[in-house]
Amino acid sequence: MGFQTLNSKNFLDYAIHHYENPECKDMDEFSEDVNRIKYLKRLFSRYDQEGDLKSRLILNHLIIFNNVFGLVPASRILFYRVEEKYYPILKTSLKFLDKLPTYIPEVDLDSIPLDHKILLELEKVYE
């Protein structure tokens, strides 16, 4: 099944196709993992609006998301579902985790700047 570009018609099929969770027993668990996007968007919004970076929560959600979808599919799904204004937060977090692929068909990664404030905070806390 080819997924050259993600869109509203093939997004769910793409997510199901790449979902790898041996512990998953039903669609509720799949939905719970996909809903991590919603939680990430809230955390990104909080940082954008209030400057409150919940780095541990963001990184935990991203790690779990990458574990169940894989590196490239997770990034494609995230960049498809997250608003463009949050791309620098997402890119910086994925890069810090070393989970940022070199290419994603839906976005030009080179044109997305890193958020150096986030990167400095992550490096200070986690290294």
C-alpha positions as CSV (number, residue, x, y, z in Angstrom):
1,M,0.0,0.0,0.0
2,G,1.6,3.3,-1.1
3,F,1.3,6.5,0.8
4,Q,3.2,9.1,-1.2
5,T,1.4,12.0,0.6
6,L,-0.7,11.8,3.7
7,N,-4.2,13.3,3.5
8,S,-7.5,13.1,5.3
9,K,-8.5,10.1,3.2
10,N,-5.5,7.9,3.9
11,F,-4.2,9.1,7.3
12,L,-6.0,6.4,9.3
13,D,-5.0,3.6,6.9
14,Y,-1.4,4.8,7.1
15,A,-1.4,5.0,10.9
16,I,-2.9,1.5,11.2
17,H,-0.5,0.1,8.6
18,H,2.5,1.3,10.6
19,Y,1.2,0.6,14.1
20,E,3.5,-1.9,15.8
21,N,2.3,-2.5,19.4
22,P,2.4,-6.2,20.4
23,E,0.5,-5.3,23.6
24,C,-2.4,-3.8,21.7
25,K,-5.6,-5.7,22.3
26,D,-8.2,-3.5,20.6
27,M,-8.8,-0.3,18.7
28,D,-9.1,1.6,22.0
29,E,-5.4,1.1,22.6
30,F,-4.6,2.2,19.1
31,S,-6.8,5.3,19.5
32,E,-5.1,6.1,22.8
33,D,-1.7,6.1,21.1
34,V,-3.0,8.2,18.2
35,N,-4.5,10.6,20.7
36,R,-1.0,11.4,21.9
37,I,-0.9,13.9,19.1
38,K,-3.7,15.8,20.8
39,Y,-1.8,15.9,24.0
40,L,1.3,17.0,22.3
41,K,-0.6,19.8,20.5
42,R,-1.9,21.0,23.9
43,L,1.6,21.0,25.4
44,F,3.0,22.9,22.3
45,S,0.1,25.4,22.6
46,R,0.9,25.9,26.3
47,Y,4.5,26.5,25.6
48,D,3.6,28.9,22.7
49,Q,1.0,30.8,24.8
50,E,2.5,30.8,28.3
51,G,6.2,29.8,27.8
52,D,5.6,26.8,30.0
53,L,7.7,23.9,28.5
54,K,6.6,20.5,29.9
55,S,9.7,18.9,28.4
56,R,9.4,15.5,30.2
57,L,5.8,15.1,29.0
58,I,6.6,16.1,25.5
59,L,9.6,13.8,25.3
60,N,7.7,10.9,26.9
61,H,4.8,11.2,24.4
62,L,7.3,11.4,21.5
63,I,9.2,8.4,22.6
64,I,6.1,6.3,23.0
65,F,4.8,7.5,19.7
66,N,8.0,6.6,17.9
67,N,8.1,3.2,19.6
68,V,4.7,2.2,18.3
69,F,4.8,3.8,14.8
70,G,8.5,3.7,13.9
71,L,10.8,6.6,13.1
72,V,9.6,7.8,9.7
73,P,5.9,7.0,10.0
74,A,5.8,8.7,13.5
75,S,7.3,11.8,12.1
76,R,5.1,11.8,9.0
77,I,2.0,11.5,11.2
78,L,3.1,14.1,13.6
79,F,4.0,16.7,11.0
80,Y,0.8,16.0,9.2
81,R,-1.4,16.4,12.3
82,V,0.5,19.2,14.2
83,E,-0.1,22.8,13.1
84,E,2.7,24.4,11.1
85,K,3.3,27.1,13.8
86,Y,4.4,24.3,16.2
87,Y,6.8,22.7,13.7
88,P,9.9,24.3,15.3
89,I,8.9,22.8,18.7
90,L,8.3,19.4,17.2
91,K,11.5,19.4,15.1
92,T,13.6,20.5,18.0
93,S,12.2,17.8,20.3
94,L,12.6,15.1,17.7
95,K,16.1,16.2,16.9
96,F,17.1,16.2,20.6
97,L,15.8,12.6,20.9
98,D,17.6,11.7,17.6
99,K,14.3,10.7,16.2
100,L,14.2,13.2,13.3
101,P,14.4,11.5,9.9
102,T,16.4,13.3,7.1
103,Y,13.3,13.4,4.8
104,I,9.6,13.6,5.3
105,P,7.5,14.0,2.0
106,E,5.0,16.3,3.6
107,V,7.4,19.0,4.8
108,D,10.7,20.7,4.0
109,L,12.6,20.0,7.2
110,D,15.4,22.3,6.2
111,S,13.1,25.3,6.1
112,I,11.9,24.6,9.7
113,P,14.1,26.4,12.3
114,L,15.1,24.8,15.5
115,D,13.8,26.5,18.7
116,H,17.2,27.2,20.3
117,K,15.5,28.2,23.6
118,I,14.0,24.7,23.9
119,L,17.2,23.0,22.7
120,L,19.2,24.8,25.4
121,E,16.7,23.9,28.1
122,L,16.6,20.3,27.0
123,E,20.4,20.1,26.9
124,K,20.7,21.7,30.4
125,V,18.1,19.3,31.9
126,Y,19.0,16.0,30.2
127,E,22.7,16.1,29.5
